[in-house]
Structures are given as structure tokens and as C-alpha cells.
């Protein structure tokens, strides 16, 4: 039996075709959707980047800018409100005197008007500084530069003119501004003072000057300058010799002394002065001589050993000092009239010790005051601060209060920094100061 050919119904084919067509559509739709997802993701990413750069990044910049602004203001404040002050301490070992004369070498290039000195009054002359120090309750004095301080004591003026200088019961008399004789404790203790230079008596133009607590007598002779300094509240004479023509000179200084009982040079050369009609002289190599009795004495001291001749006759002793003077050096001669025996002055002349120069970084009260009344634009120029930005500075301490700039706004983000400083008071006290910087 022949089989008839089998036909698939058209509906089934259509259905199958339709089914087939539906499957193809689904595959194609998934691929298209993936493209859409990718595009949307890219769009979202680009929108995020745009949002980051438009909104977030500008918010990060102010933190960086504010730090820079604080650094700028910090630098400006340190330049304009801070000040380095040099301090030098001078120690005076061996003294407890209320009015101790102190002489130190001084070669600093400091303007005298800007030096603050705890001794209150001082004189700078000939490469030296002179002052009276109250050493009764301290071991050192100090000076500051530049600084302004209150003077805690009144000056002790010396009574002096070209012929004489007087302090209490001590009077030095001068002849043509060169020392001649000394009066102390009711008697003439030194007389006939003269200086010989190369066997010729020193003579020349004399210059007198009065510096309140200090009188200066200077003779400018042939070959030698001889200077004498007389302090108030004292019975001492500080003398200096220096060659003025860059040549070597032989110098001799002579004087007669009161008829003291004893002499002292050192532990080996000391004893009683013997007076007789026949003059007697003896030579020593020494740097110190004190002639004294139970009540008072006269001391002569040099800074090095020299030839010293001590003579006596029937009334009084006489002294001759011999030494050479070389150019470029100064030769000090110290003369002191003192109460009591030699033991009371064996530590004289004193040798002050000058300390090293210290530098203190301080907030300057003067600079703080000067900027108080300046306008805001000027302050920005002074502190090198950007014109488009704002700031405020406050300075607070025990004796200082100041504010610069404008008030801090409430709606702005404000960045701040604190600086701790020290201010030197007019009484030399060190006071803590706090500076607060604000920028926006």
C-alpha cells in the first residue's frame, strides 16, 4: 500500500515559524539592552565626574589655600611683630658694694639710645663701657639691645670740674686736667703726682668731660695719652695710658704718699715702713702696692708686673713706677683710697666677666603699638597678604592687647593658628604672649 506523502500543517509551520521568529527577537533584544546599559553607565560616570569637579573639588581647594594663607600671615607676623633682642650678662665676682664701678671692653656697634641696662646708667667711651652696679643683692648685671626699659634708680651725679672731683670725703685735684694730689679721710694722702715720658714730664692739651656719674680727665701729650676716670660714690681713680704716635715709650709715674705705717705687695714683700733722716729706696718687681695703717690706706695696682721703687725719708714714703708702653696696647693704673688695712682690698681691682651674647626672639611691644592704628589695606601690604582674602590677628598678654584686621564673620569657614611668644617687659621680666591668626 502506497503511503501518501506526509504534509505538515501550515498552521503548525506558521506556529513553528512564529515561535522561531520570537526566539530570534529575544536574542536581539538582550544585545540591544546591553548597549543601553553601557551607555547609561557611561553617562552616570560622566555625570559623577562632572559633579566631582564642579562641586567636590572646589570644596577641597580651600583647605589647601587656607594653609597657604596661614603660612603667609605667619611669616608676615614674625617679620613685623617679632624682634631679635641681644642680651649680654656681666658678672662681677668679689663685690657686694651698692655702687661698684665696673669697666668692661665694649666694641658692639649698638646705638647707645637703644641699649637697656639693668645698672640704669652707663657711659661708652674709648672702646669701654663704664657703669655703677648695685652688687649688694645680685651677682651680675645685664644689658639688652634693642630694648627700652624703666630706670629703677636715680642718677648719682659726680661733683666735678676741671680742677677737682669730689665724692664724700674723697677729693682728687687736677692741674691742667692731669692728676696732682688726692685728699681722703681728712688728710692729703697722695701728692706731687707726675708722669714722665722718655725722661720728659708729660705736658699737653687737657680735656675734661662730665657724664653725670663719671668725670673724665684726659691729657694728650707728646707720645702718650693719659686718661683718668672718677666715679661718683667712690674713692677710686681708674687711669689709662696709651701711645698716641705708634712708637714705644719709657714711662715713669711718681708720687709722694701719706706717712702710713705698713706696705704690702705680696706675701713675701710686705712689712713696716721705716722712716729716717737718710732716704732709703728699694726696687721691686710687682703689680700691686698698698700703703696703709690701722685706719686707711692707698692702693696702686697695675695689670702686669712692673718695676716699682719704694722710698722713705723722715716724713713720708714715695713711689716710682717704671714700665714701657708699646703701640696698640692700653696700660691701666688703678688707684684706690680705702678705709682699713690692706687685707680689705686684696681682691681689687675686680675683674668683671663679660658673658656671651645671647639672642632672644621676642614680640616687640613697640612694633605691636605702631601697627595698632594702621588701616586694613596697609596691614595687608605689610603682611604680604592677598588682597582678595581676609584675616584677623589678636595679640594677648599681661601687658599687651591688640587686634588687627577685620572681625571674624559667622558664615565663613575660618582657619586659625596660634603662636606662642615672649615679650620683654620694661622691668626686664619675660612675659608670655599668645598670638592668634585667623584667615578666610
SVG drawing of the C-alpha trace seen along z (x, -y; Angstrom):
<svg xmlns="http://www.w3.org/2000/svg" viewBox="-3 -124 124 126">
<polyline fill="none" stroke="black" stroke-width="0.4" points="0.0,0.0 1.4,-3.1 1.9,-5.7 0.7,-9.1 3.2,-11.9 3.0,-13.5 2.3,-17.1 2.9,-19.3 0.0,-21.6 0.6,-25.1 -0.7,-26.3 1.9,-24.3 4.6,-25.6 3.4,-29.1 3.3,-28.4 6.7,-27.0 7.9,-29.8 6.3,-32.2 7.9,-30.5 11.2,-30.6 10.8,-34.2 10.0,-35.0 13.2,-33.4 15.3,-35.4 13.7,-38.6 14.5,-37.8 18.2,-37.3 18.4,-40.5 16.6,-42.5 19.2,-41.3 22.1,-42.6 20.4,-45.9 19.7,-46.3 23.4,-45.6 24.3,-48.6 21.8,-50.7 23.1,-49.7 26.7,-50.5 25.6,-53.9 23.7,-54.7 26.6,-53.6 28.9,-55.9 26.5,-58.7 26.3,-58.2 30.1,-58.0 30.4,-61.2 27.8,-62.9 29.7,-61.8 32.9,-63.2 31.2,-66.5 29.7,-66.6 33.1,-65.9 34.9,-68.6 32.0,-71.1 31.1,-70.6 33.6,-68.5 36.9,-69.6 36.3,-73.4 35.5,-72.3 38.9,-70.6 40.8,-73.7 40.0,-76.0 41.8,-73.7 45.0,-74.0 44.6,-77.7 43.8,-78.4 47.0,-76.6 49.0,-78.8 47.2,-81.9 48.1,-81.0 51.7,-80.5 51.7,-83.9 50.2,-85.6 52.5,-83.7 55.6,-84.9 54.3,-88.4 53.6,-88.5 57.1,-87.1 58.7,-89.7 56.6,-92.7 55.8,-92.0 58.7,-89.9 62.2,-91.2 65.5,-89.6 67.0,-91.2 70.6,-90.6 71.4,-90.1 74.8,-90.3 75.4,-89.5 78.3,-91.0 79.4,-89.1 81.3,-91.0 82.8,-88.4 84.1,-89.6 81.8,-92.6 78.9,-93.2 79.0,-97.0 75.9,-99.0 77.8,-101.3 80.5,-99.2 82.4,-100.8 82.5,-98.5 84.6,-98.9 84.3,-96.4 85.6,-96.4 82.7,-97.3 83.0,-97.0 79.4,-96.3 78.0,-98.5 74.9,-99.3 73.2,-102.7 73.6,-104.0 70.0,-105.2 68.6,-101.7 70.6,-100.0 68.7,-99.0 71.0,-98.4 70.0,-96.9 72.5,-99.3 70.3,-102.1 73.2,-104.5 76.3,-103.9 78.9,-105.6 80.6,-104.3 84.0,-105.9 87.2,-104.8 86.0,-101.2 84.9,-100.7 81.6,-100.8 81.5,-102.4 78.7,-102.0 77.9,-101.8 76.5,-98.4 74.4,-97.5 76.0,-94.2 74.6,-94.1 71.9,-91.5 73.0,-90.2 75.9,-88.5 75.5,-90.1 74.1,-92.9 72.6,-92.6 72.1,-94.7 69.7,-94.3 69.7,-95.6 67.5,-97.0 65.2,-97.5 63.6,-100.2 63.4,-99.8 62.4,-101.8 65.2,-103.2 64.8,-101.9 67.2,-104.3 68.1,-108.0 71.4,-109.0 74.3,-109.6 75.9,-112.7 79.6,-113.4 80.6,-116.8 83.4,-117.7 85.0,-120.4 88.4,-120.9 90.2,-121.4 88.7,-118.8 86.3,-115.9 84.6,-115.1 82.7,-112.2 82.1,-112.2 85.4,-112.6 87.4,-111.8 88.6,-114.6 91.0,-114.4 92.7,-117.6 93.9,-118.2 96.5,-120.5 95.8,-121.2 93.5,-118.2 96.3,-115.9 96.1,-114.3 98.0,-116.3 97.0,-115.3 94.3,-113.3 92.6,-114.1 90.8,-111.4 89.5,-111.0 90.6,-114.4 94.2,-114.2 96.2,-114.6 97.1,-111.0 98.8,-111.5 100.7,-114.5 103.2,-115.6 101.8,-113.2 103.6,-113.4 104.1,-111.4 107.4,-111.2 107.6,-110.0 111.1,-109.3 112.5,-111.3 110.3,-114.3 107.4,-115.4 104.1,-114.8 102.5,-118.0 99.9,-118.7 96.3,-119.7 93.8,-118.7 90.1,-117.7 87.5,-117.5 84.1,-116.0 81.3,-115.2 79.0,-112.2 76.7,-112.6 78.1,-109.8 81.5,-109.8 84.1,-112.5 86.9,-112.1 90.2,-113.9 92.4,-113.4 95.9,-114.8 97.0,-114.4 100.8,-114.7 103.8,-114.0 103.7,-110.3 101.2,-109.4 97.6,-110.0 96.8,-109.8 93.2,-109.5 91.7,-109.4 88.1,-108.4 86.4,-109.4 83.2,-107.6 80.6,-109.1 80.0,-107.3 83.6,-106.1 87.2,-106.8 88.9,-105.3 90.7,-106.6 90.9,-104.5 93.7,-105.6 94.8,-104.5 97.9,-105.2 98.2,-104.6 100.8,-105.5 99.4,-108.1 102.2,-108.1 102.6,-104.4 106.0,-104.3 107.4,-102.7 107.9,-104.9 109.5,-104.6 107.1,-105.8 107.7,-106.7 105.0,-107.7 105.9,-109.3 104.1,-110.5 104.5,-111.0 102.2,-109.3 100.9,-110.0 103.1,-108.6 101.4,-105.2 102.8,-102.6 102.9,-99.5 103.3,-98.4 102.1,-95.3 102.9,-93.9 102.5,-90.2 103.1,-87.5 106.8,-87.8 107.1,-91.6 105.4,-93.3 106.3,-94.9 106.7,-98.1 107.8,-101.3 110.9,-102.7 111.4,-106.4 114.8,-108.1 116.6,-111.2 118.7,-109.3 116.4,-108.5 116.1,-104.8 114.9,-103.2 114.3,-99.7 113.3,-98.2 110.7,-95.5 109.1,-93.8 105.4,-93.8 101.9,-94.7 100.3,-95.7 101.2,-98.1 99.2,-99.1 100.4,-101.6 98.3,-101.6 97.8,-101.9 95.0,-100.8 92.5,-103.4 93.0,-103.7 95.3,-103.1 96.2,-103.9 96.4,-101.1 98.1,-101.2 97.6,-98.3 98.8,-97.5 97.7,-94.8 101.2,-93.3 104.4,-93.3 106.4,-96.5 109.5,-98.0 108.4,-99.6 110.7,-101.7 109.6,-102.4 111.5,-105.1 111.1,-106.6 112.6,-109.6 112.0,-111.1 108.4,-112.1 106.7,-110.0 107.1,-107.4 107.4,-108.0 106.6,-105.7 108.0,-105.4 106.5,-103.1 108.5,-102.3 107.3,-100.5 107.4,-100.6 104.4,-101.5 104.0,-99.8 101.7,-100.9 98.3,-99.2 98.0,-98.4 96.4,-100.1 98.0,-100.3 95.7,-100.6 96.7,-102.1 94.3,-101.7 94.4,-104.0 92.1,-103.4 91.8,-105.2 90.2,-102.9 89.3,-102.5 91.0,-99.8 94.2,-97.8 95.4,-96.2 93.6,-92.9 90.3,-94.7 91.3,-95.4 93.5,-92.4 90.8,-91.3 90.9,-94.6 90.9,-95.7 88.0,-93.5 87.9,-91.7 84.4,-91.7 83.5,-88.7 81.5,-89.5 79.2,-86.7 78.5,-85.6 75.9,-87.4 72.5,-85.7 69.8,-86.3 66.2,-86.3 63.3,-86.2 60.6,-88.4 57.3,-90.0 58.1,-93.7 55.7,-95.9 56.8,-98.9 56.0,-97.2 52.7,-96.0 51.8,-99.6 52.9,-101.1 50.6,-98.8 47.5,-99.4 46.2,-102.4 47.0,-101.3 44.2,-100.7 43.3,-97.3 44.8,-97.8 48.1,-98.9 48.2,-95.9 47.7,-93.6 50.6,-95.2 52.8,-94.9 52.0,-91.3 52.1,-90.5 48.6,-89.1 46.4,-88.6 44.0,-91.5 41.0,-89.2 41.3,-87.3 40.7,-88.5 42.3,-87.9 42.3,-88.8 45.2,-88.8 44.9,-89.1 47.8,-89.7 47.2,-88.9 49.5,-89.1 49.7,-90.5 50.8,-94.0 49.7,-93.9 46.4,-93.6 45.9,-94.3 43.8,-93.2 44.5,-93.7 42.3,-93.1 38.5,-92.7 36.1,-90.8 35.6,-87.2 32.4,-86.5 29.8,-83.9 29.0,-82.4 32.5,-81.7 34.8,-78.8 37.6,-80.3 41.0,-78.7 43.2,-79.6 46.7,-79.1 48.2,-80.1 51.7,-81.3 53.2,-81.4 55.8,-84.2 57.6,-86.1 57.6,-89.8 60.5,-91.5 59.0,-93.9 60.3,-97.3 61.4,-95.8 63.3,-93.0 60.7,-90.4 59.8,-87.8 56.1,-87.7 54.1,-85.1 52.2,-86.4 49.7,-84.5 49.1,-85.5 46.0,-84.0 45.9,-84.2 42.6,-83.7 42.1,-83.6 39.2,-83.1"/>
</svg>
